[in-house]
């Protein structure tokens, strides 16, 4: 693994790139308690709960969408989704509550903003991939396709899996030809997918098809396997 520098990586707030970031820290804390007995020579510890928090320092820009979201969430007290990228692909993400939002103004200096987010729930790992091809794209296997993928092809897109394959939220599939998504395992098509094709689309699986789909095609038919039953919609 290569040594990482501050020239790679980024921060997203509610899926929006956070602008003007100077530094970011992400801290994971584990609560432990001593369980040593009188006769023990060495101390013993037991792990209890985990928690996390994140701090960002940046140049203040009230026109930045993500900075505006931070301000509004701080005022409302609602949770915010933060994604901290260690490079251009891999990131840690979680929901948290803003505990500070500090704007500093000084003579002959740029206005700065410092924010602190305290985690509410688990911190998870994610990855963001972009697949672009002038022909077709084929993904198959027995693994999981995680959130944040974008598939773009001028030909067809085919995704298939024979194992415990899950297609997670926030995928965007775009093709000028046809699309085929299929799976023979515990396959779930989750909410908020967007499929766009100038040709036809075929979605099939032997498990669950759930959530909200946005299916757009300029020709052909939709084939959607829902709980084992095909639903065919003809676009005029």
Secondary structure, 3 states (H helix, E strand, C coil): CCCCCCCCCCEEECCEECCCEEEEEEEEEEEEEECCCCCCCCCCEEEEEEEEEEEEEEECCCCCHHHHHHHHHHHHCCCEEEEEECCCCEEEEEEEEEEEEEEECCCCCCCEEEEEEEECCCCEEEECCEEEECCCEEEEECCCECCCCEEEECCCEEEEECCCCEECCCCEEEECCCEEEEECCCCEECCCEEEEECCCEEECCCCEECCCEEEEECCCEEEEEECCEEEEEECC
